[in-house]
Amino acid sequence: MLIFLKNIGEIIAHWWSEFTLQTRLMAGATLVVSLIMSGLTFWAVNTIQLDAHLNDTRYGRDLGLLLAANVAPLIAKNDRTEVARFSRQFYGSTSSIRYILYADDAGEIYLGLPFSESEVETSLTLRRRIQLPDTFTANVEDVNFAPEPLVKQHLTPLGELTDVFVPLIHEGKYLGVLAIGINPNPTAVISSNLTRDVTLAVFVTIWVMVILGAVFNALTITQPIKELVFGVKNIASGNFKQRVDLPLGGELGELICSFNEMAEKLESYEEQNIEELTAEKAKLETLVSTIADGAVLLDANLYIILVNPTARRIFGWEYKNVIGENVLNYLPAEVQLEVARPLYQIAGGDREGGEFRCSLTEPINRTVRILVTTVTLHKAPGSEPLCKSCLHEERNTCTEAPRPDAFECSLYFESSKSHLPEEYRENLKGIAMTIQDITREVELNEAKSQFISNVSHELRTPLFNIKSFIETLHEYGEDLSEAERREFLETANHETDRLTRLVNDVLDLSRLESCRIYHFDGVDIAQAVEQTLRTYQLNAKDKGIELIQELEPDLPTVLGHYDLLLQVFANLVGNALKFTNSGGKIAIRASQLDVELEKDKYAIVGEESSSGKYALSHAVQASKLVRIEISDTGIGIDAEDQEAIFDRFFRVENRVHTLEGTGLGLSIVRNIIDKHHTKVHLVSEVGVGTTFWFDLAVYGQK
């Protein structure tokens, strides 16, 4: 039973907790008013009943005394017939009397109205004897007749009845008892019923009014407030299109209008902010997508948030959807081997960042440098010095006097190792990976190292030879013959010339690879060819090699630099003489071509303008070129060497066991031709010969 009552109590408590505060207050107020009205009703009815009882008592006592005074002499004479007649007359004169009973001094009833004596004697409903209270009987026995009659009330099916017992006394002698039953006062009963009905009506009216008030409140106040609460929640969740459309006036209507105006302004601000954020996002994405380095942004769980096209190209992700995926599942094996452990350490707060270098084999061979940094958010909800995120503050090395405060800020900073892992994980918003393609840098470093090594080697050989012969002449000159001393000096002179050529070639190559701008003008190819052939005519004659000049008549001048083109001819003819055997031929050919070319391909920078920059001063006849070929019938070049023939210090003579040359001649040729905005080409076959050819744009006055 207790468990049942406890469950009932919990159900009522849960049911009561679902009501709002306003509903609870209304229910409490209604209950208090109802109790007050019920108390007033109880007090009014009880007062009316008490007054009715008092009135009935007085009325019954007066009637009893009046009747007793009139019938006492008749009873003393034992004239019961007259007593009966008078009693019937008295009984019929008023409707207030319910019954009249007469009993003798022994309590035996001998007359009763509206019953006859015979009816009384044979009645089963009335006792033949009146049982009086002990106090009343004691007073009679002591001949101490009460001055006031005895009055009592009892309930009957017809209502409450007042019983009045009056002793019959005549000349000091006790004759018996007169009992009169008085009906309740009809007016008092009606008044009591009316009061009860009115009170009940008031009670019901109060509850009806409360219920109607609650309904009215729900329709006019609660419902709009609920709509406003719902709208505020939608606004708080970011739905600025929320509106409250209720046709209400007064203060509540003004509140709804103000809410709608606020929502409209917030929606307008949101649209402006979205446009600004979209523009900023587009700028950021454009910036990230156009930077030369690869960029990959990860979250704290190493999932990819952002990747730019450069990183996609480097890692081969062009056709893969890697956004939202774990970066370690898509990194190349070489990179994954290097950065997997550091990334886990950074995500766990055990490491702050790092720099790594990897060599990739897919999709192409390249060398990359990967910089890994953390992206952390520092939020200062209260007034907090910015110095807390500064390393100087942490190390107590700050010398700045002012300490600026911030109320809320987002900063990128290096996390202190003293931070707890939980705080670090909360502040860690991501990991940024910057991928730099340093393949060119590595190649340049290797080329630089190779260049220094080659130059050192090329310089060491002639210097060693010169030093060796000079030391021999110095120490054993007197023991050597004149012919031997002359041979040693000629060898030293030859090595000195070789050293001079090497230094000159290195200087020429360095000058060509610099940012120096050359002035191009009209060049007569025939003149340059003739000067080159005159220079090498004696060398060719000594080796038994025929020099051939095949120039198309009336060749137009070409746009170029005379000294540079002369050096090209000298290097190519010199190489041809070196690798052509006696009886061979070397030919220089030049002819005009009619080919449709792109204008911009042969746009050459000309004279310096007044602004200090070089501008175009001569136009190129884009449809006309002059092709120049240098052919020989020498030993030829293997196909495997043709790719590297223009590299610095690469020498074919190393393969044919000769030591002549610096290995820079063809590299100088390529750089000079590149300065003329064209390309040098090679056709060669071992045992047949080699042909170098290139095209130059025709020079013409604009």
C-alpha positions in Angstrom: 0.0 0.0 0.0 2.8 2.4 0.9 4.5 1.6 -2.5 1.3 2.3 -4.3 0.9 5.6 -2.5 4.5 6.4 -3.2 4.0 5.8 -6.9 0.9 7.9 -6.9 2.8 10.7 -5.2 5.6 10.4 -7.8 3.1 10.5 -10.7 1.4 13.6 -9.2 4.8 15.3 -8.6 5.9 14.5 -12.2 2.5 15.8 -13.5 2.9 19.0 -11.4 6.5 19.6 -12.6 5.3 19.7 -16.2 3.2 22.8 -15.5 4.7 26.2 -16.0 5.2 28.7 -13.1 2.4 30.8 -14.3 0.0 27.8 -14.4 1.1 26.7 -10.9 0.5 30.2 -9.5 -3.0 30.3 -11.1 -3.8 26.9 -9.7 -2.6 27.9 -6.2 -4.6 31.2 -6.3 -7.7 29.4 -7.4 -7.3 26.8 -4.7 -6.9 29.6 -2.0 -10.0 31.5 -3.3 -12.0 28.3 -3.4 -11.0 27.4 0.2 -11.9 30.9 1.4 -15.3 30.7 -0.3 -15.9 27.2 1.1 -15.1 28.5 4.6 -17.4 31.5 4.2 -20.2 29.2 2.9 -19.7 26.8 5.9 -19.8 29.6 8.3 -22.9 31.1 6.8 -24.8 27.9 6.7 -23.7 26.9 10.2 -24.8 30.4 11.5 -28.2 30.1 9.8 -28.7 26.6 11.2 -27.8 27.8 14.7 -30.2 30.7 14.4 -32.9 28.3 13.1 -32.4 26.0 16.0 -32.5 28.8 18.5 -35.7 30.2 16.9 -37.3 26.7 16.9 -36.3 26.2 20.5 -37.9 29.5 21.6 -41.0 29.0 19.5 -41.5 25.4 20.7 -40.9 26.5 24.4 -43.4 29.3 24.1 -46.0 27.1 22.4 -45.5 24.4 25.1 -45.8 26.8 27.9 -48.9 28.4 26.3 -50.6 25.0 25.8 -49.6 23.7 29.2 -51.0 26.7 30.9 -54.4 26.1 29.1 -54.7 22.4 29.6 -53.3 22.0 33.1 -56.6 23.0 34.8 -58.5 20.6 32.5 -56.1 17.8 33.3 -56.4 18.5 37.0 -60.2 18.1 36.6 -59.5 14.9 34.6 -61.5 16.4 31.8 -59.7 14.6 29.0 -62.4 15.2 26.4 -62.0 18.9 26.8 -58.3 18.5 26.7 -58.5 16.6 23.5 -60.9 19.1 21.9 -58.7 22.0 22.9 -55.6 20.2 21.7 -57.1 19.5 18.3 -58.2 23.1 18.0 -54.7 24.2 19.0 -53.1 21.7 16.6 -55.2 22.8 13.7 -54.5 26.5 14.3 -50.8 26.2 13.2 -48.7 24.1 10.8 -45.7 24.3 13.0 -46.8 21.6 15.4 -45.9 18.1 14.2 -47.4 16.2 17.2 -48.8 16.7 20.7 -48.5 14.0 23.4 -49.8 13.9 26.9 -48.4 11.6 29.6 -49.4 11.1 33.2 -47.1 11.5 36.1 -45.9 7.9 35.5 -45.0 8.7 31.9 -47.8 6.7 30.4 -49.1 8.4 27.2 -52.9 8.8 27.3 -53.5 11.3 24.5 -51.7 12.1 21.3 -52.3 14.2 18.2 -52.6 13.5 15.4 -53.2 10.0 17.0 -56.1 8.9 19.0 -55.8 7.1 22.3 -56.8 3.8 20.7 -54.2 4.3 17.9 -51.6 5.1 20.5 -52.4 2.0 22.4 -52.2 -0.2 19.3 -49.5 1.6 17.5 -46.3 -0.2 16.8 -44.4 3.0 15.9 -44.9 4.8 19.2 -44.0 3.7 22.6 -46.7 3.9 25.3 -44.3 5.5 27.7 -42.3 8.6 27.4 -38.7 8.1 28.5 -37.6 11.4 30.0 -34.1 12.4 30.8 -32.7 11.5 34.2 -32.3 15.1 35.2 -35.8 15.9 34.3 -37.1 13.0 36.3 -34.9 13.8 39.3 -36.3 17.4 39.4 -39.8 16.0 39.4 -39.1 13.6 42.2 -37.5 16.4 44.2 -40.6 18.6 43.5 -38.1 21.0 41.9 -40.0 21.8 38.7 -37.8 23.4 36.1 -38.8 26.9 35.2 -37.9 26.2 31.6 -39.2 23.3 29.5 -36.8 20.7 28.1 -36.0 21.2 24.4 -34.2 18.7 22.1 -33.8 18.2 18.4 -33.6 15.0 16.4 -33.6 14.1 12.7 -36.5 12.5 11.0 -37.1 11.5 7.3 -39.1 14.7 6.9 -36.4 16.9 8.4 -35.1 18.1 11.7 -37.7 18.1 14.5 -37.6 20.1 17.8 -39.0 18.2 20.8 -40.3 20.3 23.7 -41.2 18.6 27.1 -43.2 20.8 29.4 -44.2 19.6 32.9 -47.9 20.0 33.7 -48.2 21.7 37.0 -51.4 22.9 38.6 -51.5 24.5 42.0 -48.1 23.1 42.8 -49.0 19.5 41.8 -47.2 17.6 39.1 -49.8 16.2 36.7 -47.6 14.8 33.9 -45.7 15.9 30.8 -46.8 17.7 27.7 -44.6 16.8 24.6 -44.8 18.9 21.5 -43.0 18.3 18.2 -42.2 21.6 16.4 -41.5 21.5 12.6 -38.5 23.4 11.4 -39.1 27.0 10.2 -39.7 26.9 6.4 -38.2 30.3 5.9 -35.0 29.4 7.6 -34.8 26.2 5.6 -35.4 28.0 2.4 -32.8 30.7 3.4 -30.3 28.0 4.3 -30.8 26.2 1.0 -30.6 29.4 -0.9 -27.4 30.3 0.8 -25.9 26.9 0.1 -27.0 27.1 -3.6 -25.6 30.7 -4.0 -22.3 29.7 -2.3 -22.1 26.6 -4.6 -22.8 28.8 -7.6 -20.1 31.3 -6.6 -17.7 28.4 -6.1 -18.4 27.0 -9.5 -18.3 30.5 -11.0 -14.9 31.1 -9.6 -13.5 27.9 -11.2 -15.3 28.6 -14.5 -13.8 32.1 -14.6 -10.4 30.7 -13.7 -10.7 28.2 -16.5 -11.9 30.8 -19.0 -9.1 33.1 -17.9 -6.6 30.4 -18.4 -8.0 29.7 -21.9 -8.0 33.5 -22.6 -4.4 33.7 -21.3 -3.4 30.8 -23.5 -5.0 32.4 -26.5 -3.9 36.0 -26.0 -0.7 35.9 -24.0 0.7 32.4 -23.6 0.4 31.5 -27.3 2.2 34.6 -28.5 4.9 34.2 -25.9 5.4 30.6 -27.0 5.6 31.8 -30.6 8.2 34.4 -29.5 10.2 31.7 -27.6 10.1 29.4 -30.6 11.2 32.3 -32.8 14.1 33.2 -30.4 15.3 29.6 -30.4 15.3 29.6 -34.2 17.2 32.9 -34.3 19.7 31.5 -31.8 20.1 28.4 -34.0 20.9 30.6 -37.0 17.5 30.7 -38.8 17.2 34.4 -39.3 14.2 34.0 -41.7 12.0 33.3 -38.6 9.0 35.7 -38.3 6.1 35.9 -35.8 2.8 36.7 -37.6 0.1 37.3 -35.0 -2.6 40.0 -35.3 -2.2 41.5 -31.8 -2.1 45.1 -30.6 -0.9 46.8 -27.5 2.5 46.1 -25.9 2.5 42.5 -27.0 2.0 43.6 -30.6 4.8 46.1 -30.3 7.0 43.3 -28.9 6.2 41.1 -31.9 6.9 44.0 -34.3 10.2 44.6 -32.6 11.1 40.9 -32.8 10.3 40.8 -36.6 12.4 44.0 -37.2 15.3 42.4 -35.3 15.0 39.2 -37.3 15.0 41.3 -40.6 18.2 43.1 -39.5 19.9 39.9 -38.4 19.0 38.3 -41.8 20.4 41.4 -43.6 23.6 41.2 -41.5 23.9 37.5 -42.1 23.6 38.0 -45.9 26.3 40.7 -45.7 28.5 38.6 -43.5 28.0 35.5 -45.8 28.9 37.6 -48.8 32.0 38.9 -47.0 32.9 35.5 -45.7 32.4 34.0 -49.2 34.6 36.7 -50.7 37.3 36.2 -48.1 37.0 32.4 -48.5 37.3 32.8 -52.3 40.3 35.1 -51.8 41.9 32.6 -49.4 41.2 29.6 -51.7 42.6 31.6 -54.7 45.7 32.5 -52.7 46.2 29.0 -51.5 45.6 27.5 -54.9 48.0 29.9 -56.7 51.0 29.6 -54.3 53.9 27.7 -55.7 54.2 25.5 -52.6 51.9 22.7 -51.8 49.6 23.2 -48.8 47.6 20.6 -46.9 45.5 21.4 -43.8 44.7 18.6 -41.4 42.4 18.5 -38.4 43.5 17.3 -34.9 42.7 13.7 -36.0 44.9 13.9 -39.2 41.9 14.1 -41.6 42.4 16.3 -44.6 40.5 19.6 -44.6 42.1 21.5 -47.4 44.6 20.7 -50.2 45.7 23.0 -53.0 46.4 22.0 -56.6 50.2 22.1 -56.1 50.0 19.5 -53.3 47.7 17.4 -55.5 50.2 17.5 -58.3 53.2 16.6 -56.1 51.5 13.7 -54.4 49.5 12.5 -57.5 46.1 13.3 -56.0 44.6 15.0 -59.1 41.9 12.4 -59.6 41.4 11.4 -56.0 38.9 12.7 -53.5 41.0 13.0 -50.4 39.0 15.6 -48.5 37.8 14.1 -45.2 40.2 11.2 -45.4 43.1 10.3 -43.2 46.2 11.8 -44.8 48.4 8.8 -43.9 46.3 6.6 -46.2 47.1 8.7 -49.3 50.7 9.9 -48.7 53.4 8.3 -50.9 55.3 5.5 -49.1 58.5 7.6 -48.8 56.6 10.6 -47.2 54.6 8.3 -45.0 57.7 6.7 -43.7 59.1 10.1 -42.7 56.1 12.0 -41.3 53.8 9.3 -39.8 55.4 9.2 -36.4 56.0 13.0 -36.1 52.3 13.6 -37.1 51.1 11.4 -34.3 53.4 13.1 -31.9 52.2 16.5 -32.9 48.6 15.5 -32.6 49.3 14.1 -29.1 51.2 17.2 -28.0 54.6 15.6 -27.8 56.1 17.6 -30.6 55.6 21.1 -31.9 56.5 20.7 -35.6 59.3 19.7 -37.9 61.0 19.8 -41.3 61.5 16.8 -43.4 63.1 16.0 -46.8 61.9 13.2 -49.0 62.7 11.9 -52.4 59.7 10.8 -54.4 59.6 8.3 -57.3 55.9 8.7 -58.2 54.3 10.2 -60.1 57.7 11.6 -61.2 61.1 11.7 -59.6 61.4 14.8 -57.4 62.7 15.9 -54.0 60.4 17.7 -51.6 60.8 19.6 -48.3 57.8 19.2 -45.9 57.3 21.7 -43.1 54.8 20.7 -40.5 53.4 23.3 -38.1 50.5 23.3 -35.6 47.4 25.6 -35.8 46.2 26.3 -32.3 43.5 28.6 -31.0 44.1 30.7 -28.0 40.9 32.2 -26.5 40.8 34.7 -23.7 37.2 34.9 -22.5 38.2 37.6 -19.9 40.7 40.3 -19.8 44.0 38.5 -20.3 47.5 39.8 -21.4 48.5 38.8 -24.9 51.9 38.0 -23.4 50.7 34.6 -22.2 51.1 33.3 -25.8 54.5 34.8 -26.2 57.7 32.8 -25.9 59.6 35.8 -24.4 57.0 35.9 -21.6 57.4 32.2 -21.0 61.1 32.4 -20.8 61.0 35.7 -18.9 63.1 37.5 -21.5 60.5 40.2 -22.4 61.8 43.8 -22.1 58.6 45.6 -23.3 56.9 47.7 -20.5 53.3 47.9 -21.9 51.3 44.7 -21.7 48.3 44.9 -24.0 45.1 43.1 -23.0 42.7 41.2 -25.1 39.1 40.1 -24.4 39.0 37.4 -27.0 41.5 36.7 -29.7 42.7 33.9 -32.0 46.4 33.5 -32.3 48.8 31.1 -33.9 51.5 30.3 -31.4 53.9 27.6 -30.4 52.5 25.6 -27.5 54.4 25.5 -24.3 55.5 22.0 -23.2 54.1 22.8 -19.8 50.5 22.7 -21.2 48.5 19.7 -20.3 47.7 17.2 -23.1 44.0 17.8 -22.5 44.4 21.6 -22.9 46.6 21.1 -25.9 44.0 18.9 -27.6 41.4 21.5 -26.9 43.5 24.3 -28.3 44.8 22.3 -31.3 42.6 23.2 -34.3 44.7 21.6 -37.1 48.1 20.8 -38.5 49.5 22.6 -41.6 51.8 20.8 -44.0 53.7 22.9 -46.5 55.3 21.0 -49.4 58.1 22.6 -51.3 59.4 21.1 -54.5 63.2 21.5 -54.2 64.1 19.3 -57.1 65.5 22.2 -59.0 67.4 23.4 -55.9 68.8 19.9 -55.4 69.8 19.7 -59.0 71.4 23.1 -58.9 73.3 22.2 -55.8 74.4 19.0 -57.4 75.4 20.8 -60.5 77.2 23.4 -58.5 79.1 20.7 -56.6 79.8 18.9 -59.9 80.9 22.2 -61.5 83.3 23.0 -58.7 84.6 19.4 -58.8 85.1 19.5 -62.6 86.7 23.0 -62.5 89.0 21.9 -59.8 89.9 18.8 -61.7 90.4 20.7 -65.0 92.5 23.3 -63.3 94.6 20.7 -61.3 95.6 18.8 -64.4 97.3 21.7 -66.4 98.7 23.2 -63.2 100.2 19.9 -62.2 101.8 19.5 -65.7 103.1 23.0 -65.7 104.5 22.6 -62.2 106.1 19.3 -63.0 107.9 20.5 -66.1 109.1 23.7 -64.5 110.4 21.8 -61.4 112.2 19.5 -63.7 113.8 22.3 -65.6 114.7 24.1 -62.3 116.3 21.1 -60.7 117.8 19.2 -63.7 118.0 21.9 -66.3 121.8 21.6 -66.6 121.5 17.9 -67.2 118.9 18.3 -70.0 119.7 18.9 -73.6 118.6 22.0 -75.5 115.9 20.0 -77.3 114.6 18.5 -74.1 114.4 21.9 -72.4 112.6 23.4 -75.4 110.1 20.4 -75.4 109.4 21.0 -71.7 108.8 24.7 -72.2 106.6 24.0 -75.2 104.5 21.6 -73.0 104.3 24.1 -70.2 103.2 26.8 -72.7 100.6 24.4 -74.2 99.2 23.6 -70.7 99.2 27.4 -69.9 97.1 28.0 -73.0 94.8 25.2 -72.1 94.4 26.7 -68.6 93.7 30.1 -70.1 91.1 28.6 -72.4 89.4 26.9 -69.5 89.3 30.1 -67.4 88.0 32.1 -70.4 85.3 29.5 -71.1 84.2 29.4 -67.4 84.0 33.2 -67.4 82.1 33.2 -70.7 79.7 30.6 -69.4 79.2 32.5 -66.2 78.5 35.7 -68.1 76.0 34.0 -70.4 74.1 32.4 -67.5 73.9 35.7 -65.6 71.0 38.2 -66.1 73.1 40.3 -68.4 71.1 41.8 -71.3 72.8 41.9 -74.7 72.0 44.4 -77.4 70.9 42.7 -80.7 71.4 44.2 -84.1 71.6 43.2 -87.7 74.4 40.7 -88.3 75.9 39.7 -91.7 76.2 35.9 -91.5 78.6 35.7 -94.5 81.0 38.0 -92.7 80.9 36.0 -89.5 81.4 32.7 -91.5 84.3 34.1 -93.5 86.1 35.3 -90.3 85.6 31.9 -88.7 87.0 30.1 -91.7 90.0 32.4 -91.9 90.8 31.7 -88.2 90.8 27.9 -88.6 92.1 27.7 -92.2 95.7 26.9 -91.1 94.6 24.3 -88.5 92.4 22.6 -91.1 95.3 22.6 -93.7 97.7 21.1 -91.1 95.2 18.3 -90.4 94.4 17.8 -94.1 90.7 18.7 -93.6 88.8 20.7 -96.2 86.6 23.7 -95.0 83.6 24.3 -97.2 81.4 27.4 -97.2 77.9 27.0 -98.7 76.0 30.3 -98.3 72.9 31.1 -100.2 73.4 34.4 -102.2 71.8 37.6 -101.0 71.2 36.4 -97.5 69.5 38.9 -95.4 71.0 40.1 -92.2 69.9 38.3 -89.0 69.0 39.7 -85.6 71.7 38.8 -83.2 74.9 39.7 -81.4 78.0 39.5 -83.7 80.6 38.5 -81.1 78.4 35.9 -79.6 77.5 34.3 -83.0 81.2 34.4 -83.8 82.0 32.5 -80.6 79.3 29.9 -81.6 80.9 29.4 -85.0 84.4 29.1 -83.4 83.3 26.5 -80.9 81.4 24.3 -83.4 84.1 24.5 -86.0 86.8 23.9 -83.4 85.0 20.8 -82.2 84.5 19.6 -85.8 88.3 20.0 -86.4 89.1 18.1 -83.2 87.0 15.0 -84.1 87.4 14.9 -87.9 90.2 12.8 -89.3 92.6 13.8 -92.0 90.9 13.8 -95.4 87.5 14.8 -93.9 85.3 17.8 -94.6 83.7 20.5 -92.6 80.9 22.6 -94.1 79.1 25.8 -93.0 75.8 26.3 -94.8 73.3 29.1 -94.5 70.0 29.5 -96.3 66.8 31.4 -95.9 63.5 29.6 -94.8 59.9 30.6 -95.3 58.1 29.2 -92.3 55.0 30.5 -90.4 56.2 31.2 -86.9 54.6 32.6 -83.8 55.4 36.3 -83.4 56.2 36.1 -79.7 58.6 33.2 -80.2 61.1 35.5 -81.9 60.4 38.8 -80.2 63.8 40.1 -79.3 64.6 42.8 -76.7 66.3 45.7 -78.5 67.6 49.2 -77.5 67.3 50.6 -74.1 64.4 53.0 -73.7 64.3 56.3 -71.8 62.6 54.6 -68.8 65.7 52.5 -68.3 64.2 49.2 -69.6 64.8 47.6 -72.9 62.1 47.9 -75.5 61.5 46.5 -78.9 63.3 48.7 -81.5 63.4 46.3 -84.4 60.6 44.2 -85.8 61.1 40.6 -86.7 59.8 39.4 -90.0 58.0 36.5 -88.4 57.7 34.6 -91.7 61.4 34.5 -92.6 64.3 32.7 -90.9 67.9 31.9 -91.8 69.0 28.4 -91.0 72.7 27.8 -90.3 74.3 24.4 -90.3 77.8 23.2 -89.3 78.5 19.7 -90.6 81.5 17.4 -90.4 82.5 13.9 -91.5 84.1 13.1 -88.1 83.7 10.2 -85.7 80.1 11.1 -84.8 78.3 11.0 -81.4 76.6 8.1 -79.9 72.8 8.3 -79.3 73.3 7.9 -75.6 75.6 10.9 -75.5 73.5 13.2 -77.6 71.2 14.1 -74.6 74.2 15.1 -72.4 76.4 16.7 -75.1 75.4 20.2 -74.1 76.0 19.7 -70.3 78.9 21.4 -68.7 82.2 19.5 -68.6 80.8 16.7 -70.7 83.4 15.7 -73.2 83.2 13.1 -76.0 87.0 12.9 -76.0 86.8 11.2 -72.6 85.3 8.3 -74.4 87.9 8.3 -77.2 90.7 8.7 -74.7 91.8 12.3 -75.6 92.5 15.1 -73.1 91.9 18.1 -75.3 89.1 20.6 -74.6 87.4 21.9 -71.5 83.9 20.4 -71.9 82.3 23.9 -71.8 82.2 24.7 -75.6 78.8 23.2 -76.4 77.3 24.5 -73.1 78.4 28.0 -74.2 76.9 27.4 -77.6 73.6 26.4 -76.1 73.5 29.4 -73.8 74.3 31.8 -76.7 71.6 30.3 -78.9 69.2 30.6 -76.0 70.0 34.3 -75.7 68.9 34.6 -79.4 65.5 33.0 -78.4 66.0 29.9 -80.6 67.3 26.3 -80.1 70.4 24.4 -81.3 69.7 21.0 -82.8 71.9 18.0 -83.4 72.0 15.2 -85.9 74.8 12.7 -85.7 75.7 9.1 -86.6 78.8 7.3 -85.4 81.4 6.9 -88.2 79.4 9.2 -90.6 79.5 12.6 -89.0 77.7 15.3 -87.1 75.5 18.3 -88.0 74.6 21.1 -85.7 72.0 23.6 -86.9 69.9 26.5 -85.6 67.6 29.2 -87.0 68.0 32.9 -86.6 65.3 35.5 -87.2 65.8 37.9 -90.2 66.5 41.4 -89.1 64.4 44.1 -90.7 63.8 47.8 -90.1 60.3 48.5 -88.7 
